[in-house]
Amino acid sequence: MKYNDLKKIRMFLLLFLLSLLLYTDNIFAGRITVIEVEKVINPVVAEFISQSIDRSVKDEDICFIIRLDTPGGLDSSMRDIAKKILNSPVPIVVYVSPSGARAASAGVIITMAANIAAMAPGTNIGAAHPVAMGQTKMDETMSEKVENDAAAYIESIAHKRGRNAKWAVKAVRESASITEKEALKKNVIDIIATNIDDLLRNIDGREVETPQGKKIILTKNVDVSYKDMAVRQKILYVISRPEIALYLLMLGLAGLYFELSHPGVIFPGVIGAICLILAFYSLQTLPTNYAGILLILLSLILFIAEIKVTSYGLLSLGGVVSLVLGSLLLFDSPIPYLRPSLYTIGYTVLLTSFFFLTIVALAVRAYRSKPTTGKEGLVGLEGEAVSRISPYGKIFAHGEYWNAYSDTPVEKGERVKIIEVRDLKLRVEKIEKPQF
């Protein structure tokens, strides 16, 4: 084979390998992880986002996208999420979508903390003014402190990401809210995108600043992976809803009360204990007023006391009043999604009160009724002498034969009445036949 032929073959193989490498590079261009957060921001959501970002960093994703639609949430959870985003080595994109979605309150800070902020057409962002949590009303000094802290926090984030800090402060102090077009015009966001594919086209080639330095986002031919909450997180999120927390608390108290008023049943006590533990977990994720919890526990004590103390219904009335007041005070927040509706509170308290009062009535009736079993149940029953009693003999009563004694002689076959039970012996007296 001639030298020129070998040279051509070598050149052909080199071009083939180069083409193969370029083709492979297009196939394995990297991966982008997308998660959807259409929920209130609470500790469960914060854990989900944090764990998802950690997994994205471990997998060396090209970038990480949060598709956001939230009315807001807890300040502590929001700060955990913002801190995670600001310190992520993987570029973070927050995309407010679909149309009709919003990034309100805590959602504003989460969006502005992202490396790239995007919104879909027909969405809005804003209204980040802090509100009182866990107390009826903040005084003027405390309110000013909280507002100044939130304003300084969002302003520092806006400066770090090169966004409109003036508007960000306005969103906190004046609850300003704007559409996606205004947000793009005012440099609050970077992109308006109709969907995820459009978003990927818009961010392709953009350079962002991360804690590990500048990175260029390349989204051509990437693998888009959608991740959802784990089953555990979904369950925890559901029980973190205020109305579910109220249901669990009432079920727990009802189960515990039933077990205390009817010892040995076991099943209601076990279910009640489980519900109470879940309720207390849920309450610690919500703005809870401890006065409400104490009033509800007081109602339980009053219902139990009604069984033992003759109060002619006053203790039960106090229990119902304590239950109603405790339920109304339990979730002390002006934000609708952080407290159950009055309708939910109303029918829950009504059903729970009906349950307690029914059990109280049955328990009081059983407590005050004449015993029908055991030694006490025999007193007052009638029987028949099966032998002469003088002073000892036998009678047949309550379906059984008993040793009996009497102060006066009783002949066989005569009817007797049980007066006393002592050491399995019955003291009886003869029932005199009526004289005509």
C-alpha positions in Angstrom: 0.0 0.0 0.0 1.3 3.4 -1.0 2.2 6.1 1.5 -0.4 8.5 0.2 -3.1 5.8 0.7 -2.1 5.3 4.3 -2.2 9.0 4.8 -5.7 9.3 3.4 -6.9 6.4 5.6 -5.4 8.0 8.7 -7.1 11.3 7.8 -10.4 9.6 7.3 -10.2 7.8 10.7 -9.3 11.1 12.4 -12.2 12.8 10.9 -14.5 9.9 11.9 -13.3 10.0 15.5 -13.7 13.7 15.6 -17.3 13.5 14.3 -18.1 10.8 16.8 -16.8 12.9 19.7 -18.9 15.9 18.5 -22.0 13.6 18.2 -21.4 12.1 21.6 -21.0 15.6 23.1 -24.4 16.6 21.7 -26.0 13.5 23.2 -24.5 13.8 26.6 -24.6 17.6 26.9 -25.7 17.4 30.6 -28.8 17.5 32.7 -31.1 20.1 34.1 -33.4 19.3 37.1 -36.8 20.9 37.4 -39.0 20.9 40.5 -42.5 22.3 41.0 -43.5 24.2 44.1 -47.1 25.1 44.0 -47.5 25.3 47.7 -47.3 27.5 50.8 -43.7 27.9 51.9 -43.2 25.9 55.1 -40.5 23.7 56.6 -41.5 20.7 54.4 -41.2 22.7 51.2 -37.9 24.2 52.5 -36.6 20.6 53.1 -37.7 19.5 49.6 -36.0 22.4 47.8 -32.8 22.0 49.9 -32.5 18.3 49.3 -33.2 18.7 45.6 -30.5 21.3 45.3 -28.0 19.1 47.1 -28.9 16.2 44.8 -28.4 18.5 41.8 -25.0 19.6 43.0 -24.0 16.0 43.6 -25.1 15.1 40.0 -23.3 18.1 38.6 -26.3 19.5 36.8 -26.1 22.3 34.3 -28.6 24.3 36.3 -31.5 23.8 38.6 -35.0 25.2 37.9 -37.7 25.9 40.5 -41.1 26.4 38.9 -42.8 28.5 41.5 -46.4 29.4 42.3 -46.9 30.4 45.9 -48.9 32.9 48.0 -46.0 33.1 50.5 -45.4 31.3 53.8 -43.2 31.3 56.9 -40.3 33.7 57.1 -37.9 31.1 58.6 -38.6 28.6 55.8 -38.2 31.4 53.2 -34.8 32.4 54.6 -33.6 28.8 54.6 -34.5 28.5 50.9 -32.9 31.8 50.0 -29.7 30.9 51.8 -29.5 27.6 50.0 -30.1 29.3 46.6 -27.5 32.0 47.3 -24.8 29.5 48.2 -25.5 26.9 45.5 -22.6 26.1 43.2 -25.2 25.0 40.6 -26.9 28.0 38.9 -30.5 28.3 40.2 -33.4 29.5 38.0 -36.7 30.5 39.6 -39.5 30.4 37.0 -42.9 31.8 38.1 -45.4 29.8 36.1 -47.8 28.7 34.6 -50.0 31.7 33.5 -52.1 32.8 36.5 -49.3 31.9 39.0 -47.8 34.3 41.5 -44.7 34.8 43.6 -46.1 36.7 46.6 -44.7 37.5 50.0 -41.9 34.9 50.6 -42.0 34.0 46.9 -40.6 37.4 46.0 -37.4 36.9 48.0 -37.0 33.4 46.7 -37.4 34.6 43.1 -34.9 37.5 43.6 -32.4 35.2 45.2 -32.1 33.1 42.0 -29.2 33.5 39.5 -31.9 33.9 36.8 -35.4 35.0 37.6 -38.1 34.3 35.0 -41.9 34.7 34.7 -44.5 33.3 32.4 -47.1 35.6 30.7 -50.0 36.4 32.9 -48.2 36.1 36.2 -47.4 38.6 39.0 -44.8 39.2 41.7 -44.9 41.3 44.9 -46.7 42.0 48.2 -43.8 41.0 50.4 -44.8 43.0 53.5 -44.2 41.0 56.7 -47.2 40.3 58.9 -47.6 39.2 62.5 -47.2 35.5 63.2 -48.2 33.8 66.5 -49.5 36.9 68.2 -52.7 38.9 67.9 -51.0 42.2 66.9 -47.4 43.5 66.8 -46.9 46.8 68.6 -45.6 49.7 66.5 -42.0 49.2 67.6 -41.9 45.5 66.9 -43.7 46.0 63.5 -41.1 48.6 62.5 -38.2 46.3 63.5 -39.6 43.4 61.5 -40.3 45.6 58.5 -36.8 47.1 58.5 -35.3 43.6 58.8 -37.2 42.3 55.8 -36.5 45.4 53.8 -32.8 45.2 54.5 -32.7 41.5 53.7 -34.4 41.8 50.3 -32.4 44.9 49.4 -29.1 43.0 50.0 -30.3 40.1 47.9 -31.3 42.5 45.1 -27.9 44.2 45.1 -26.1 40.8 45.1 -28.1 39.7 42.0 -27.9 43.1 40.3 -31.7 43.6 40.4 -33.9 46.6 41.2 -33.3 47.1 44.9 -35.5 50.1 45.1 -38.6 48.2 43.9 -37.7 45.2 46.2 -37.8 47.5 49.2 -41.1 49.0 48.0 -42.5 45.4 47.8 -41.8 45.0 51.5 -42.7 48.4 52.8 -45.7 49.2 50.5 -46.7 45.6 49.5 -46.1 46.6 45.8 -47.0 44.0 43.2 -46.4 44.1 39.5 -47.0 42.0 36.3 -44.3 40.0 34.5 -44.0 42.8 31.8 -43.5 45.5 34.5 -41.1 43.2 36.3 -38.9 42.8 33.2 -39.0 46.5 32.5 -38.1 47.4 36.1 -35.2 44.9 36.2 -36.9 42.7 38.8 -36.6 39.6 36.6 -34.4 38.6 33.6 -36.7 36.7 31.3 -40.3 36.2 30.2 -40.8 32.7 28.9 -44.0 30.9 27.8 -42.9 27.4 29.0 -39.9 25.4 30.1 -38.6 24.9 26.5 -38.8 28.6 25.8 -37.0 29.2 29.1 -34.2 26.9 28.2 -33.7 28.6 24.8 -33.6 32.0 26.6 -31.0 31.0 29.2 -28.7 29.2 26.8 -25.3 30.8 26.8 -26.0 33.1 29.8 -23.2 33.7 32.3 -24.0 33.7 36.0 -22.1 34.2 39.2 -21.9 31.4 41.7 -19.8 30.9 44.9 -17.4 28.9 42.8 -17.0 31.6 40.2 -18.7 32.5 36.9 -20.4 29.7 35.0 -22.0 29.7 31.5 -25.3 27.8 31.2 -25.5 25.7 28.1 -28.9 24.2 27.5 -28.7 22.8 24.0 -29.5 19.1 23.9 -29.7 18.7 27.7 -31.7 16.1 29.5 -34.5 17.7 31.5 -35.4 15.7 34.6 -38.5 16.5 36.6 -38.4 15.7 40.3 -41.3 15.5 42.8 -41.6 15.3 46.6 -41.0 12.0 48.2 -44.0 10.2 49.7 -42.8 11.1 53.2 -42.6 14.8 52.3 -46.1 14.7 50.7 -47.6 13.2 53.8 -45.9 15.8 56.1 -47.0 18.6 53.8 -50.6 17.5 54.0 -50.6 17.2 57.8 -49.0 20.7 58.0 -52.1 22.3 56.6 -54.0 24.2 59.4 -57.3 22.5 58.9 -55.6 19.0 59.0 -53.8 20.1 62.1 -57.1 21.0 63.7 -58.7 17.7 62.7 -55.8 15.7 64.1 -55.8 17.7 67.4 -59.5 17.1 67.9 -59.3 13.4 67.0 -56.3 13.0 69.3 -58.2 14.6 72.2 -61.3 12.6 71.5 -59.4 9.3 71.4 -57.5 10.2 74.6 -60.7 11.2 76.4 -62.5 8.0 75.4 -59.6 5.9 76.7 -59.6 7.8 80.0 -63.3 7.5 80.5 -63.4 3.8 79.4 -60.0 2.3 80.5 -58.9 -0.9 78.8 -60.4 -0.2 75.3 -56.9 0.6 74.1 -57.6 1.2 70.4 -59.0 4.8 70.8 -56.1 5.6 73.1 -53.5 4.4 70.5 -55.2 6.3 67.6 -55.6 9.3 69.8 -51.9 9.3 70.8 -50.8 9.0 67.1 -53.1 11.8 66.1 -51.8 14.1 68.9 -48.2 13.5 68.0 -48.9 14.3 64.3 -51.0 17.4 65.4 -48.1 18.7 67.5 -45.7 18.3 64.5 -48.1 20.1 62.4 -48.6 22.9 64.9 -44.9 23.6 65.1 -44.8 24.3 61.4 -47.6 26.9 61.8 -48.1 30.2 63.6 -49.7 28.8 66.7 -51.0 30.5 69.8 -50.2 28.5 72.9 -53.2 30.0 74.8 -55.4 28.2 72.2 -53.7 24.9 73.0 -54.1 25.4 76.8 -57.8 26.3 76.4 -58.4 23.1 74.3 -56.6 21.0 76.9 -58.7 22.7 79.7 -61.9 21.7 77.8 -60.7 18.0 78.0 -60.1 18.3 81.7 -63.6 19.8 82.3 -65.3 17.1 80.3 -63.5 14.4 82.4 -64.4 16.2 85.6 -68.1 16.3 84.6 -68.2 12.5 85.0 -66.9 12.6 88.6 -68.4 15.8 89.9 -72.1 16.7 90.1 -72.1 20.1 88.4 -75.5 19.8 86.7 -73.9 20.5 83.3 -71.8 23.5 84.3 -68.5 21.7 83.7 -69.6 20.5 80.3 -70.7 24.0 79.4 -67.3 25.3 80.5 -65.7 22.6 78.4 -67.6 23.6 75.2 -66.8 27.3 75.8 -63.1 26.5 76.3 -63.1 24.3 73.2 -64.7 27.1 71.0 -62.3 29.8 72.3 -59.3 27.6 72.0 -60.1 26.7 68.4 -60.6 30.3 67.5 -57.3 31.4 69.1 -55.2 28.3 68.0 -54.1 29.7 64.7 -53.4 33.4 65.3 -52.4 34.7 61.8 -54.0 37.3 59.5 -53.0 35.2 56.5 -55.9 33.0 55.2 -53.7 30.1 54.1 -52.1 29.8 57.6 -55.4 29.4 59.4 -58.5 27.3 58.9 -61.7 29.0 57.8 -64.4 29.9 60.4 -66.6 27.3 58.7 -64.1 24.6 59.2 -63.6 25.6 62.9 -67.3 25.8 63.4 -68.3 22.3 62.2 -65.2 20.7 63.7 -65.9 22.2 67.2 -69.6 21.3 66.8 -68.9 17.6 66.0 -66.2 17.4 68.7 -68.4 19.0 71.4 -71.3 16.6 70.4 -68.9 13.6 70.8 -67.7 14.8 74.2 -71.2 15.6 75.5 -72.5 12.2 74.3 -69.7 10.3 76.0 -70.2 12.4 79.2 -73.9 11.7 79.2 -73.4 7.9 78.8 -70.7 7.8 81.4 -72.7 9.7 83.9 -75.7 7.5 83.3 -73.6 4.4 83.8 -71.9 5.8 86.8 -75.2 6.6 88.6 -77.2 3.6 87.5 -77.8 0.6 89.8 -75.2 -2.1 89.3 -76.5 -5.2 87.6 -73.5 -7.5 87.9 -71.2 -8.6 90.8 -72.2 -8.5 94.5 -73.9 -5.2 94.2 -76.1 -6.5 91.4 -77.5 -9.2 93.6 -78.9 -6.9 96.3 -82.6 -6.4 95.8 -83.1 -9.5 93.6 -85.7 -12.1 94.4 -85.2 -15.9 94.6 -86.7 -19.1 95.9 -85.7 -21.2 98.9 -84.7 -24.7 97.7 -84.3 -25.9 101.3 -85.5 -24.8 104.7 -83.5 -21.8 106.0 -83.2 -21.8 109.7 -81.0 -19.9 109.9 -78.9 -21.4 107.0 -80.0 -23.0 103.8 -79.9 -22.7 100.0 -81.8 -20.5 97.5 -82.0 -20.2 93.8 -81.5 -16.7 92.4 -80.0 -15.0 89.4 -79.8 -18.4 87.6 -77.6 -19.9 90.3 -77.7 -21.7 93.7 -76.5 -19.8 96.7 -75.8 -20.4 100.4 -78.2 -18.2 102.3 -79.2 -17.3 105.9 -82.1 -15.5 107.4 -83.0 -13.9 110.7 -86.4 -15.7 110.5 -87.2 -19.2 109.4 -88.0 -19.6 105.7 -89.7 -22.8 104.4 -88.7 -24.6 101.2 -90.4 -23.1 98.1 -91.1 -19.7 99.6 -90.0 -16.5 97.8 -87.2 -14.5 99.4 -85.5 -11.2 98.8 -81.7 -10.7 98.9 -80.8 -8.1 101.5 -77.0 -8.3 101.7 -74.0 -10.2 100.2 -71.2 -11.2 102.6 -68.4 -13.7 101.9 -70.4 -15.3 99.1 -73.4 -15.9 101.4 -76.6 -14.1 101.0 -78.7 -12.6 103.8 -82.3 -12.9 102.8 -85.8 -12.2 104.1 -89.0 -13.9 103.4 -91.4 -12.1 101.0 -94.8 -12.1 102.8 -97.7 -13.1 100.6 -100.4 -10.4 100.4 -103.5 -11.0 102.6 -106.9 -10.7 101.0 
